[in-house]
Amino acid sequence: MQENINALDELNKGATMGMDAINFVLDKVEDEEFKKTLELEYNKYKDISRRANELYSKYSDDKPHETNAMNKAMTWSEVQMKTITDKSNSKIAELLMQGTNMGIIEGRKLLNNKVIDKKVYELIEEFVNMQEDSVEKLKTYL
């Protein structure tokens, strides 16, 4: 049971981090097509987070962990610094891909944990697949 809670915590942290990252760059994006792509990705992260919260309630009365204020601040400042002189689609796609790849790695590690329940496994698998698709979309903006 604790493995499911830990896995859902990590999943939700990854999803909220994805939403945060998109929020931090969205106002820098001038290309309407790219903006729409990012908004769609944001909604996918939001849906995963919502579903992780629903599933979490089967294992705990608490709420799953999200990114903490320090991580949010660090991510925000990193995005600001890296886009101060370059707000191109390519630069923003690159930054988002770096974070997404970290999420894929963490997700794959969670999937290697064979003691989690099937529903938790399936949601993590969907999250990893969604992020892999996201990387493919972001590549077109490099």
Buried (B, 14 or more C-beta within 10 A) or exposed (E): EEBBBBBBBBBBBBBBBBBBBBBBBBEBBEEEEBBEBBEEBBEBBBBBBEBBBEBBEEBBEEEBBBBEEEBBEEBBEBBEEBBEEEBBBEBBBBBBBEBBBEBBEBBBEBBEBEEBBEEBBEBBBBBBEBBBEBBEBBEEBE
